Amino acid sequence: MIGTKKTILIKRRWTYSFLMLVFFQFAFVFVTIAQVRTATRSGGSSRSSNSSRSSSRSQERSGQTTNNSQNDSLKFEKRNFADDSVDVRFRYLDTARYSVFDSSINDYFKRVPLKSEYIFLGNNGNATRPLLFSPMRSPGWDHGFHAFDPYRFTIEDTKFMNTTKPYTQLGFMVASKAEQNLDLIHTQNISPDWNFVVNYRLINAPGIFNSQNTNHNNIRFNSDFTSKKKRYHAYLIVISNALQSSENGGLKYDSLILSENDTYNDRYNLPTNLASDVFVTRNFFNVKLKTGNRYVDRQLLFRQQYDLGKKDSIKTDSTVAYLFFPRLRFEHTVSNQSYSFKFYDELASSGAAFYKSNYDFTTVPRTVNYSQKTSVLKNDFSIIQFPDPRNPLQFFKAGAAYSSYSVDTGRLNNSFYNIVTHGEYRNRTKNKKWDMLLYGELFPAGRDAGNYMVLAKLQTNLGKKIGLFELGFQNINRTPSYLYTDSSLFPIKFKSSLNIENVSNINAFLYLNPLKTKLTFDYYLVSNYTYIDDYNKVQQADAIFNFIRLGVNKVFKLSKHWNWYLDVYLQSVAGNAPIHLPWLYTRNRIAYEGNPYRNLFLSTGLELRYMNSYLADGYSPVLGQFFYQSGKKISMLPDATFFLNFRIRSFTTFLRFENLNSATTQYGFGFKNNNFIAPSYPMPGLVFRAGIFWNFVN
């Protein structure tokens, strides 16, 4: 029987969703018409851009670019609307080169935190993992909770900007079942050498299935300052991440996905292992956690630099521009991080059988509550020497850091420390043909004494007729994550002792300009791999294993306006490895792209994502961990999405109809033939998304 409250909830939810979509469509049409009229009157013309020197922080450190580095971001060929013109550049904390924003419209995943090679448990904001092998590669202490990492703001992805005028990026997206996403960035220069950036992101998704609602809030403020004489530099980063995801433990009966019972046409009525007797509201104003995980972290970083070197200046009739060429730089960085990880079940008795069979509960209390809190304080002092003061991308860096930790597991308070020494050499030649990075760090004392990391990268520009080539090597020795030790109060079965993990990686890529093709290669050699088995058992691989991955990313020009974007990866493991991943993963986009009107740029078509059948990892909701399993293989139809993306000057719209592959006529037509992404975790049926992204000058 369906209760009266649940029936009323369903009616209200459908009514609310319908009104939201109608309102958005009217607003969308109105704004689009206004933009077209304004664009036509102004007579200005803009150019379409593909990737414009956009890259991750790791690529920035290694100097990686593509052949599209000359393309736009926010600059237009003609400026009849000078009041709207702006020049915005950004760089990351440990880089010296500036990049510009990517304004291309051919890939929706450039606009959202979750990338195309990640899978998630049925709802935007739920636990996620990559389909491509990616072991932990950071030495030293690690908390161990990473299922929600892609939704976090981090120190590494913080952008320090410089802008000629106050500039704002606004992104808003709605989707089926009242899902809402908001992304806001504002930056402006207080003075030519002092900038600040404010970034806010909200992901609120009630979800299709019972108890999968998510509510993520991310806030970041960062600022950088350079003194008038260019000797002193200061950087500040303040981050707050509050991630909340309800958990249902998966479906009780997978077969009910396709059922003759009309009750289950609304996926909310499918019985789940957890929270089946709990009334979970889908009202996005009510975000109280009933059953699920709440992860909160706060990060503060303050860096100061002082340079010694040669000063200079350029004098004009009215101003003096000071120049400074550093020879020696002194750098001090202090950072503080606090982490809180919590699993909470308000009415655990509704999932008693699940807790007893998977977590060895003898009796199930009314409320299940596990938590772990950590505070980390780190001081780092470094000296940087520039052999050529006019080339800031060539330097030697040496330093040492002291970190103190305080961990409250609910069972005990544990305090410890680590001492780290590190060194770096970077050289990008003035002709931009060669780019070299050598980096190393060692833990000589402390809890993780003996941990280390060695990194080397070499990139060369082979010319416009060929492209770019990069070769890299990395070796990491690391202590297994803190969650896997017997200090944690979470319901884990520990091993008596864990050995140090070691990961070696050789990687390479070749970008061929004439063919618009990128070839990638990754080889891993892993020993003492630590993992979770069967919901809560800590295991460590006894044997060394090898892992190889090959990738091809290519653009095929089918006709004047039709393009085929191909991404394909082949991966294989050799040896007795506790890893199950698809040996084939591919993503294809066939799109019509063009400029049918003066200021209108269009990209529309079909996107397909496919992976072969394999023994997908299960998911442990209490631990927030994906675990190794060998009992259930999943197979899936290719994920199919129709998309319509267009841009009118600074206004961009993305429309998507996702999971078209779930259409079926069995037991009546509907989008009910859901793919399973993990055992007992289906993807939703048809999902409609509509998003607008607007850049404007204040």
C-alpha positions as CSV (number, residue, x, y, z in Angstrom):
1,M,0.0,0.0,0.0
2,I,1.2,3.5,-0.7
3,G,0.5,5.9,2.2
4,T,-1.5,9.0,1.8
5,K,1.5,11.2,2.6
6,K,3.5,9.6,-0.2
7,T,0.6,10.0,-2.7
8,I,0.3,13.7,-1.9
9,L,4.1,14.1,-2.1
10,I,4.2,12.5,-5.6
11,K,1.4,14.9,-6.8
12,R,3.1,17.9,-5.4
13,R,6.4,16.9,-6.7
14,W,5.1,16.5,-10.3
15,T,3.2,19.8,-10.1
16,Y,6.2,21.6,-8.8
17,S,8.5,20.1,-11.4
18,F,6.1,21.0,-14.2
19,L,5.7,24.6,-13.1
20,M,9.5,25.0,-12.8
21,L,10.1,23.7,-16.3
22,V,7.4,25.8,-17.8
23,F,8.7,28.9,-16.0
24,F,12.3,28.2,-17.2
25,Q,11.2,27.6,-20.8
26,F,9.4,31.0,-20.9
27,A,12.3,32.7,-19.3
28,F,14.7,30.9,-21.7
29,V,12.8,32.0,-24.8
30,F,12.4,35.6,-23.6
31,V,16.2,36.0,-22.8
32,T,17.2,34.3,-26.1
33,I,15.0,36.6,-28.2
34,A,16.4,39.6,-26.3
35,Q,19.9,38.5,-26.8
36,V,19.4,37.9,-30.6
37,R,17.8,41.4,-31.0
38,T,20.6,43.1,-29.0
39,A,23.3,41.2,-31.0
40,T,21.7,42.2,-34.3
41,R,21.4,45.8,-33.4
42,S,25.0,46.1,-32.1
43,G,26.5,44.6,-35.3
44,G,29.4,43.2,-33.3
45,S,30.8,39.8,-34.4
46,S,32.5,37.3,-32.1
47,R,34.4,34.2,-33.0
48,S,33.8,30.7,-31.8
49,S,36.4,29.0,-29.7
50,N,37.4,25.5,-28.9
51,S,39.7,24.8,-26.0
52,S,41.7,27.9,-25.1
53,R,44.7,26.9,-23.1
54,S,42.4,25.4,-20.6
55,S,44.1,22.7,-18.5
56,S,44.3,21.1,-15.1
57,R,46.7,22.2,-12.4
58,S,48.9,19.2,-13.2
59,Q,49.1,20.2,-16.8
60,E,49.9,23.8,-15.8
61,R,52.8,22.6,-13.7
62,S,54.1,20.5,-16.5
63,G,53.5,23.2,-19.1
64,Q,51.1,21.1,-21.1
65,T,49.1,22.9,-23.8
66,T,47.3,22.0,-27.0
67,N,47.3,23.3,-30.5
68,N,44.3,25.5,-29.6
69,S,46.3,27.7,-27.3
70,Q,45.8,30.7,-29.7
71,N,42.0,30.6,-29.5
72,D,39.8,33.0,-27.7
73,S,38.1,33.0,-24.5
74,L,36.4,36.3,-23.8
75,K,38.0,38.5,-26.5
76,F,36.1,39.4,-29.6
77,E,37.4,40.3,-33.0
78,K,35.4,43.6,-33.2
79,R,34.4,45.8,-30.3
80,N,31.5,48.0,-31.1
81,F,30.3,47.4,-27.6
82,A,33.4,48.5,-25.7
83,D,31.6,48.8,-22.4
84,D,31.2,45.0,-22.4
85,S,34.8,44.2,-23.3
86,V,37.0,42.6,-20.6
87,D,40.3,40.8,-20.4
88,V,40.3,38.1,-17.7
89,R,43.3,35.8,-17.1
90,F,43.9,33.3,-14.4
91,R,46.7,31.1,-13.0
92,Y,47.0,28.5,-10.3
93,L,48.9,28.8,-7.0
94,D,52.1,27.0,-8.1
95,T,52.3,28.3,-11.7
96,A,53.5,31.5,-13.3
97,R,51.8,31.3,-16.6
98,Y,48.3,32.8,-17.2
99,S,45.5,31.1,-19.0
100,V,42.1,32.3,-20.3
101,F,38.6,30.8,-19.8
102,D,37.3,28.3,-22.3
103,S,34.1,29.5,-24.0
104,S,33.6,26.5,-26.3
105,I,30.1,25.0,-26.3
106,N,30.8,21.5,-27.7
107,D,31.2,19.7,-24.4
108,Y,28.8,20.0,-21.5
109,F,31.2,18.3,-19.1
110,K,33.5,21.3,-19.2
111,R,30.9,23.2,-17.3
112,V,30.1,20.8,-14.5
113,P,32.2,19.3,-11.7
114,L,31.7,15.7,-12.6
115,K,33.6,14.7,-15.8
116,S,32.5,12.2,-18.4
117,E,34.7,9.4,-17.3
118,Y,33.1,9.3,-13.8
119,I,30.0,7.3,-12.8
120,F,27.7,8.1,-9.9
121,L,25.1,6.2,-8.0
122,G,21.9,7.4,-9.7
123,N,21.6,11.0,-8.7
124,N,23.7,14.2,-9.3
125,G,25.8,14.6,-6.1
126,N,25.8,10.9,-5.0
127,A,29.1,9.0,-4.5
128,T,31.2,8.7,-7.6
129,R,34.3,7.0,-9.0
130,P,36.3,7.0,-12.2
131,L,36.1,4.3,-14.9
132,L,39.8,4.8,-15.6
133,F,42.2,3.4,-13.1
134,S,43.5,6.1,-10.8
135,P,45.2,4.9,-7.6
136,M,46.0,7.2,-4.7
137,R,49.2,9.1,-5.5
138,S,49.8,11.4,-2.5
139,P,52.4,10.4,0.2
140,G,51.8,11.1,3.8
141,W,48.7,11.2,5.9
142,D,45.3,10.8,4.1
143,H,41.9,10.6,5.7
144,G,40.5,7.9,3.2
145,F,37.1,9.4,2.3
146,H,37.2,10.2,-1.4
147,A,33.8,9.2,-2.9
148,F,32.7,12.8,-3.1
149,D,36.0,14.5,-4.0
150,P,34.9,15.7,-7.5
151,Y,32.3,17.9,-5.9
152,R,34.8,19.7,-3.6
153,F,36.6,23.0,-4.1
154,T,40.4,22.4,-3.5
155,I,43.5,24.5,-3.0
156,E,44.9,23.0,-6.2
157,D,42.1,24.1,-8.5
158,T,41.9,27.6,-7.1
159,K,42.2,30.2,-9.8
160,F,44.0,33.5,-9.1
161,M,42.7,36.0,-11.6
162,N,43.5,39.4,-13.1
163,T,40.9,41.4,-14.8
164,T,40.6,44.8,-16.5
165,K,37.0,45.3,-15.2
166,P,34.8,43.6,-12.6
167,Y,33.6,40.3,-14.1
168,T,31.0,37.8,-13.2
169,Q,30.1,34.3,-14.5
170,L,26.7,33.0,-13.6
171,G,25.6,29.4,-14.3
172,F,22.1,28.0,-13.4
173,M,20.8,24.6,-14.3
174,V,17.5,22.8,-13.6
175,A,16.7,19.2,-14.3
176,S,13.9,16.6,-13.8
177,K,12.5,16.1,-10.3
178,A,13.3,19.7,-9.2
179,E,17.1,19.3,-9.4
180,Q,18.9,22.7,-9.2
181,N,22.5,23.7,-9.7
182,L,24.0,27.2,-9.2
183,D,27.5,28.3,-10.0
184,L,28.7,31.9,-9.4
185,I,32.1,33.4,-9.9
186,H,32.9,37.1,-9.4
187,T,36.3,38.7,-9.7
188,Q,37.6,42.2,-9.7
189,N,40.8,44.1,-9.2
190,I,41.0,46.4,-6.2
191,S,44.1,47.8,-7.8
192,P,46.2,46.7,-10.8
193,D,48.2,44.4,-8.5
194,W,45.5,43.3,-6.1
195,N,42.6,41.0,-7.1
196,F,40.0,38.9,-5.3
197,V,37.7,36.1,-6.4
198,V,34.5,34.8,-4.9
199,N,33.1,31.4,-6.0
200,Y,29.9,29.7,-4.8
201,R,28.4,26.5,-6.0
202,L,25.2,24.7,-5.1
203,I,24.1,21.2,-6.1
204,N,20.6,20.3,-4.8
205,A,19.1,17.2,-6.3
206,P,16.1,15.4,-4.7
207,G,16.7,12.4,-7.0
208,I,14.6,9.8,-8.8
209,F,14.9,6.9,-6.2
210,N,14.2,6.8,-2.5
211,S,16.7,8.5,-0.2
212,Q,19.2,9.7,-2.7
213,N,18.7,13.4,-2.3
214,T,21.9,15.5,-2.2
215,N,22.7,19.0,-1.1
216,H,26.3,20.3,-1.7
217,N,27.4,23.8,-0.8
218,N,30.9,25.1,-1.8
219,I,32.3,28.5,-1.0
220,R,35.7,29.9,-1.9
221,F,37.4,33.3,-1.5
222,N,40.9,33.9,-2.7
223,S,43.0,36.9,-3.3
224,D,46.5,37.8,-4.4
225,F,48.5,41.0,-3.8
226,T,51.8,42.3,-5.2
227,S,53.4,45.4,-3.7
228,K,54.0,48.5,-5.8
229,K,57.7,47.8,-6.1
230,K,57.0,44.1,-7.0
231,R,59.1,42.7,-4.2
232,Y,56.3,41.3,-1.9
233,H,53.6,38.9,-2.9
234,A,50.8,37.5,-0.8
235,Y,48.2,34.8,-1.5
236,L,45.1,33.9,0.5
237,I,42.6,31.0,0.0
238,V,39.6,30.3,2.2
239,I,37.4,27.3,1.3
240,S,34.4,25.7,2.8
241,N,32.8,22.5,1.5
242,A,29.7,21.0,2.9
243,L,28.6,17.8,1.1
244,Q,25.5,15.9,2.0
245,S,24.2,12.8,0.3
246,S,21.4,10.5,1.5
247,E,22.0,6.8,1.2
248,N,19.5,3.9,0.5
249,G,21.9,0.9,0.3
250,G,20.7,0.1,-3.2
251,L,17.5,-1.7,-4.4
252,K,16.2,-4.7,-2.5
253,Y,15.0,-6.4,-5.7
254,D,16.7,-5.4,-9.0
255,S,14.0,-7.3,-11.0
256,L,11.4,-4.7,-10.0
257,I,13.0,-2.2,-12.4
258,L,10.8,-3.7,-15.1
259,S,7.5,-4.7,-13.5
260,E,3.9,-5.1,-14.5
261,N,3.0,-3.3,-11.2
262,D,2.3,0.3,-12.1
263,T,3.2,1.3,-8.6
264,Y,6.9,1.0,-9.5
265,N,6.6,3.3,-12.6
266,D,7.4,6.0,-10.0
267,R,11.0,4.9,-9.1
268,Y,10.6,6.5,-5.6
269,N,8.4,3.5,-4.7
270,L,11.0,0.8,-5.4
271,P,12.0,-0.8,-2.0
272,T,15.5,0.0,-0.9
273,N,17.8,-1.6,1.7
274,L,18.0,1.5,3.9
275,A,15.5,4.3,4.7
276,S,12.6,2.2,3.4
277,D,10.4,3.2,6.4
278,V,11.6,6.8,6.6
279,F,9.6,9.6,5.0
280,V,12.2,11.5,3.0
281,T,11.1,14.8,1.7
282,R,12.1,16.0,-1.7
283,N,11.7,19.7,-0.8
284,F,15.0,21.3,-1.5
285,F,14.4,23.8,1.3
286,N,14.4,21.0,3.8
287,V,17.9,19.4,3.7
288,K,17.9,17.7,7.1
289,L,19.9,14.4,6.9
290,K,17.8,11.3,7.7
291,T,20.0,8.5,6.4
292,G,23.3,9.2,4.7
293,N,26.7,10.9,4.7
294,R,27.7,14.5,5.5
295,Y,31.3,15.5,4.8
296,V,32.5,19.0,5.8
297,D,35.9,20.4,5.3
298,R,37.4,23.9,5.9
299,Q,40.7,25.0,4.3
300,L,42.7,28.1,4.9
301,L,46.0,28.9,3.2
302,F,48.2,32.1,3.4
303,R,51.4,32.4,1.5
304,Q,53.9,35.2,1.6
305,Q,56.9,35.8,-0.7
306,Y,59.7,38.3,-0.7
307,D,62.1,38.8,-3.6
308,L,65.7,39.9,-3.9
309,G,67.0,40.9,-7.3
310,K,67.2,43.8,-9.8
311,K,64.7,46.6,-9.9
312,D,63.8,48.7,-12.9
313,S,61.1,51.0,-14.1
314,I,59.4,52.5,-17.1
315,K,58.6,56.2,-17.0
316,T,55.9,57.9,-19.1
317,D,54.6,61.4,-19.0
318,S,52.3,60.8,-16.1
319,T,53.1,57.4,-14.5
320,V,56.0,55.2,-13.5
321,A,55.6,51.4,-14.0
322,Y,57.9,49.5,-11.6
323,L,59.6,46.4,-12.8
324,F,61.5,43.8,-10.8
325,F,63.5,40.8,-11.8
326,P,63.9,38.3,-8.9
327,R,67.1,36.4,-8.3
328,L,66.2,34.9,-4.9
329,R,62.7,34.4,-3.4
330,F,61.8,33.5,0.2
331,E,58.5,31.9,0.6
332,H,56.4,31.0,3.7
333,T,53.1,29.1,3.6
334,V,50.9,28.4,6.5
335,S,47.7,26.3,6.0
336,N,45.0,24.8,8.2
337,Q,42.5,22.1,7.3
338,S,39.7,20.6,9.3
339,Y,37.7,17.6,8.2
340,S,34.5,16.1,9.5
341,F,33.1,12.8,8.1
342,K,29.8,11.5,9.4
343,F,27.4,8.7,8.6
344,Y,24.0,9.0,10.2
345,D,20.8,6.8,10.2
346,E,17.9,8.2,12.1
347,L,15.9,5.1,12.1
348,A,18.3,2.2,11.6
349,S,15.8,-0.5,12.4
350,S,14.3,-0.1,8.9
351,G,17.6,-1.5,7.6
352,A,18.3,-4.0,10.3
353,A,18.8,-6.9,7.9
354,F,21.3,-4.8,5.8
355,Y,23.4,-3.9,8.8
356,K,23.5,-7.4,10.2
357,S,24.4,-9.1,7.0
358,N,27.0,-6.6,5.7
359,Y,28.4,-5.0,8.9
360,D,28.1,-7.8,11.4
361,F,25.8,-6.0,13.7
362,T,24.4,-8.4,16.4
363,T,21.8,-5.9,17.4
364,V,20.9,-2.8,15.5
365,P,20.4,0.4,17.6
366,R,17.6,2.8,16.9
367,T,20.1,5.3,15.6
368,V,23.5,4.6,13.9
369,N,26.0,7.4,14.1
370,Y,29.7,7.3,13.1
371,S,32.0,10.2,12.8
372,Q,35.7,11.2,12.5
373,K,37.2,14.6,12.8
374,T,40.7,15.8,11.9
375,S,42.6,19.1,12.1
376,V,45.9,19.7,10.3
377,L,48.2,22.6,10.7
378,K,51.1,23.0,8.3
379,N,54.1,25.4,8.1
380,D,56.3,25.4,5.0
381,F,59.4,27.5,4.3
382,S,61.1,27.5,0.9
383,I,63.8,29.3,-1.0
384,I,63.6,29.8,-4.7
385,Q,66.5,30.8,-7.0
386,F,66.0,32.1,-10.6
387,P,69.1,31.5,-12.8
388,D,67.6,33.9,-15.4
389,P,65.7,36.7,-13.7
390,R,63.8,37.5,-16.9
391,N,62.4,33.9,-17.1
392,P,60.2,33.1,-14.1
393,L,59.5,29.6,-15.5
394,Q,63.1,28.6,-14.8
395,F,63.9,28.1,-11.1
396,F,65.3,25.9,-8.3
397,K,63.2,25.4,-5.2
398,A,64.1,23.8,-1.9
399,G,62.1,23.7,1.3
400,A,60.9,21.9,4.4
401,A,57.5,21.7,6.1
402,Y,56.2,20.7,9.5
403,S,52.7,19.3,9.9
404,S,50.8,18.6,13.1
405,Y,47.6,16.4,13.2
406,S,44.8,15.9,15.7
407,V,42.3,13.1,14.9
408,D,39.2,12.4,16.9
409,T,37.7,9.1,15.9
410,G,35.1,8.9,18.7
411,R,37.2,6.1,20.3
412,L,40.3,8.1,21.0
413,N,42.1,11.4,20.3
414,N,45.3,10.8,18.3
415,S,48.0,13.4,17.8
416,F,51.1,13.1,15.6
417,Y,53.3,15.0,13.2
418,N,55.2,14.8,9.9
419,I,58.3,16.5,8.7
420,V,58.7,16.9,4.9
421,T,61.6,18.1,2.8
422,H,61.0,18.9,-0.9
423,G,62.8,20.2,-3.9
424,E,61.8,21.2,-7.4
425,Y,63.5,22.3,-10.7
426,R,61.5,23.8,-13.5
427,N,62.6,25.1,-16.8
428,R,60.6,26.3,-19.8
429,T,62.9,27.6,-22.5
430,K,62.4,31.0,-23.9
431,N,61.6,29.6,-27.4
432,K,58.9,27.4,-25.7
433,K,60.2,24.3,-27.4
434,W,61.1,22.5,-24.1
435,D,59.4,22.3,-20.7
436,M,61.0,20.3,-17.9
437,L,59.7,19.6,-14.4
438,L,61.6,17.6,-11.7
439,Y,60.0,17.4,-8.3
440,G,60.6,15.3,-5.1
441,E,59.5,15.2,-1.5
442,L,60.7,13.0,1.4
443,F,59.3,12.4,4.9
444,P,62.4,11.9,7.0
445,A,60.6,11.9,10.4
446,G,57.1,11.6,11.8
447,R,54.2,9.2,11.5
448,D,54.8,8.6,7.8
449,A,58.6,8.5,7.9
450,G,59.9,6.9,4.8
451,N,57.1,8.1,2.5
452,Y,58.3,9.9,-0.6
453,M,57.3,11.0,-4.1
454,V,59.5,11.5,-7.2
455,L,58.0,13.2,-10.3
456,A,59.6,14.0,-13.7
457,K,58.1,15.4,-16.8
458,L,59.5,16.5,-20.1
459,Q,57.5,18.2,-22.9
460,T,58.6,19.4,-26.3
461,N,57.0,21.3,-29.1
462,L,57.5,19.4,-32.3
463,G,56.3,22.3,-34.5
464,K,53.0,23.2,-36.1
465,K,53.3,20.4,-38.6
466,I,53.5,17.7,-35.9
467,G,52.4,18.8,-32.5
468,L,53.3,18.2,-28.8
469,F,55.0,15.3,-27.0
470,E,55.2,14.7,-23.3
471,L,56.9,11.9,-21.3
472,G,56.4,11.6,-17.5
473,F,57.4,9.3,-14.6
474,Q,56.2,9.2,-11.0
475,N,57.0,7.0,-8.1
476,I,55.2,7.2,-4.7
477,N,55.7,5.4,-1.4
478,R,52.8,6.1,0.9
479,T,51.2,4.9,4.1
480,P,47.6,3.5,3.6
481,S,44.8,5.9,4.4
482,Y,43.9,6.5,8.0
483,L,40.4,5.0,7.6
484,Y,42.0,1.6,7.0
485,T,43.8,1.6,10.4
486,D,42.4,0.2,13.6
487,S,42.1,3.7,15.1
488,S,38.8,4.3,13.3
489,L,35.4,3.8,15.0
490,F,33.7,3.0,11.7
491,P,32.6,-0.6,11.4
492,I,35.6,-2.0,9.6
493,K,37.4,-5.3,9.8
494,F,41.1,-4.4,10.0
495,K,44.2,-6.4,9.1
496,S,46.7,-6.9,11.9
497,S,49.3,-4.8,9.9
498,L,49.5,-2.9,6.6
499,N,52.6,-2.5,4.5
500,I,53.6,0.7,2.7
501,E,52.0,1.1,-0.7
502,N,54.2,1.8,-3.7
503,V,52.9,3.1,-7.1
504,S,55.1,3.7,-10.2
505,N,53.6,5.4,-13.2
506,I,55.0,6.0,-16.7
507,N,52.9,8.2,-18.9
508,A,53.1,9.8,-22.3
509,F,51.0,11.7,-24.7
510,L,51.4,12.8,-28.3
511,Y,49.2,15.5,-29.9
512,L,49.2,15.5,-33.7
513,N,48.1,18.9,-35.1
514,P,47.3,17.8,-38.7
515,L,45.1,14.9,-37.5
516,K,43.6,16.6,-34.5
517,T,44.4,13.5,-32.5
518,K,45.7,12.9,-29.0
519,L,47.3,9.6,-28.1
520,T,47.9,8.7,-24.4
521,F,49.7,5.9,-22.6
522,D,49.8,5.0,-18.9
523,Y,51.6,2.2,-17.3
524,Y,51.3,1.4,-13.5
525,L,53.3,-0.9,-11.3
526,V,51.6,-1.3,-7.9
527,S,52.6,-3.2,-4.8
528,N,50.8,-3.5,-1.5
529,Y,47.6,-2.1,-3.0
530,T,45.1,-1.5,-0.1
531,Y,41.3,-1.8,-0.7
532,I,37.9,-2.6,0.8
533,D,36.4,-6.0,0.2
534,D,32.8,-7.1,0.9
535,Y,31.4,-3.8,2.4
536,N,33.8,-3.5,5.4
537,K,36.9,-5.7,5.1
538,V,40.3,-4.1,4.7
539,Q,42.5,-6.1,2.4
540,Q,46.0,-5.6,0.9
541,A,47.2,-7.2,-2.3
542,D,50.0,-9.7,-1.7
543,A,51.4,-9.6,-5.3
544,I,52.7,-6.8,-7.4
545,F,50.6,-6.1,-10.5
546,N,50.8,-4.2,-13.7
547,F,48.2,-2.0,-15.3
548,I,48.3,-0.6,-18.8
549,R,45.9,2.0,-20.5
550,L,45.9,3.3,-24.0
551,G,43.8,6.3,-25.1
552,V,42.8,8.0,-28.4
553,N,41.0,11.3,-28.6
554,K,40.3,12.4,-32.1
555,V,38.0,14.8,-34.0
556,F,36.7,13.6,-37.4
557,K,35.5,16.2,-39.9
558,L,32.5,14.4,-41.4
559,S,31.4,17.4,-43.5
560,K,31.5,21.2,-43.4
561,H,29.3,21.3,-40.3
562,W,29.3,17.8,-38.9
563,N,32.0,16.6,-36.5
564,W,32.6,13.3,-34.7
565,Y,34.4,13.5,-31.4
566,L,35.9,10.2,-30.4
567,D,37.3,9.2,-27.0
568,V,38.3,5.6,-26.6
569,Y,40.3,3.9,-23.8
570,L,41.6,0.4,-23.6
571,Q,42.9,-0.8,-20.2
572,S,44.2,-4.1,-18.9
573,V,45.6,-5.5,-15.7
574,A,48.3,-8.2,-15.5
575,G,48.8,-10.2,-12.4
576,N,46.5,-11.2,-9.5
577,A,45.1,-7.7,-8.9
578,P,41.9,-6.9,-6.9
579,I,40.7,-4.5,-9.6
580,H,37.7,-4.8,-11.8
581,L,37.3,-2.2,-14.5
582,P,35.9,-2.3,-18.1
583,W,38.6,-3.1,-20.6
584,L,36.8,-0.8,-23.1
585,Y,35.4,2.7,-22.4
586,T,34.4,5.0,-25.2
587,R,32.5,8.3,-25.5
588,N,31.3,9.5,-28.9
589,R,29.7,12.8,-29.9
590,I,28.3,13.4,-33.4
591,A,27.4,17.0,-33.6
592,Y,26.2,19.6,-36.1
593,E,28.3,22.7,-35.4
594,G,28.1,26.1,-37.1
595,N,27.4,29.8,-37.1
596,P,23.9,30.1,-38.8
597,Y,23.5,33.7,-37.7
598,R,26.0,36.5,-37.0
599,N,26.1,36.1,-33.3
600,L,24.7,32.6,-32.9
601,F,27.0,29.6,-32.5
602,L,25.4,26.1,-32.4
603,S,26.4,22.6,-31.4
604,T,23.7,19.9,-31.4
605,G,23.7,16.1,-31.8
606,L,23.9,12.8,-30.1
607,E,26.3,11.7,-27.3
608,L,26.9,8.0,-26.7
609,R,28.9,6.5,-23.8
610,Y,29.6,2.8,-23.6
611,M,31.6,0.3,-21.5
612,N,31.8,-3.5,-21.7
613,S,30.1,-5.7,-19.1
614,Y,32.3,-6.2,-16.1
615,L,32.3,-6.9,-12.3
616,A,31.6,-3.4,-11.2
617,D,32.6,-2.4,-7.6
618,G,29.9,-2.4,-5.0
619,Y,29.3,0.5,-2.7
620,S,29.4,0.6,1.1
621,P,27.2,3.5,2.3
622,V,28.3,3.5,5.9
623,L,31.9,3.8,5.0
624,G,31.4,5.9,1.8
625,Q,33.6,3.5,0.0
626,F,33.5,1.5,-3.3
627,F,34.6,-2.1,-2.6
628,Y,35.9,-5.0,-4.6
629,Q,33.4,-7.7,-5.4
630,S,33.4,-10.8,-7.7
631,G,29.8,-12.0,-7.4
632,K,27.8,-9.8,-9.8
633,K,28.5,-8.6,-13.3
634,I,26.7,-5.7,-14.8
635,S,26.1,-5.1,-18.5
636,M,24.5,-2.0,-20.0
637,L,23.2,-0.5,-23.1
638,P,25.2,2.6,-24.4
639,D,24.1,5.7,-22.5
640,A,22.4,7.9,-25.1
641,T,21.9,11.7,-24.8
642,F,20.5,14.3,-27.2
643,F,22.0,17.7,-26.7
644,L,21.4,21.2,-28.0
645,N,24.0,23.8,-27.1
646,F,24.3,27.4,-28.4
647,R,25.9,30.7,-27.6
648,I,24.9,34.2,-28.3
649,R,27.8,36.4,-27.5
650,S,28.3,35.9,-23.7
651,F,25.1,33.9,-23.1
652,T,25.4,30.1,-23.4
653,T,22.6,27.5,-23.1
654,F,22.9,23.7,-22.7
655,L,19.8,21.5,-23.3
656,R,20.1,17.7,-22.7
657,F,17.8,14.7,-22.8
658,E,19.8,12.0,-21.0
659,N,19.3,8.2,-20.8
660,L,17.3,7.8,-24.0
661,N,18.5,4.3,-24.0
662,S,16.2,3.4,-21.1
663,A,13.1,3.6,-23.4
664,T,11.1,0.3,-23.5
665,T,7.6,-0.9,-24.5
666,Q,7.6,-3.7,-21.9
667,Y,4.6,-3.3,-19.6
668,G,3.7,-0.1,-21.4
669,F,5.9,2.5,-23.0
670,G,8.3,4.4,-20.6
671,F,11.9,5.1,-19.8
672,K,12.1,2.2,-17.4
673,N,14.9,-0.1,-18.8
674,N,17.5,1.5,-16.5
675,N,21.2,0.7,-16.8
676,F,22.9,-0.4,-13.6
677,I,26.1,1.4,-12.8
678,A,26.9,-0.7,-9.7
679,P,25.2,-3.8,-8.1
680,S,21.7,-2.7,-7.0
681,Y,22.3,0.9,-8.1
682,P,20.5,1.8,-11.3
683,M,20.9,5.0,-13.3
684,P,17.7,7.1,-13.7
685,G,15.5,7.0,-16.7
686,L,14.9,10.0,-18.9
687,V,16.4,13.2,-17.4
688,F,15.9,16.6,-19.0
689,R,18.5,19.3,-18.1
690,A,18.5,22.9,-19.1
691,G,21.3,25.2,-18.1
692,I,22.3,28.8,-18.8
693,F,25.7,30.3,-18.4
694,W,26.1,34.0,-18.6
695,N,29.3,36.1,-18.5
696,F,28.9,39.9,-17.9
697,V,30.8,42.9,-17.0
698,N,29.6,44.7,-13.9
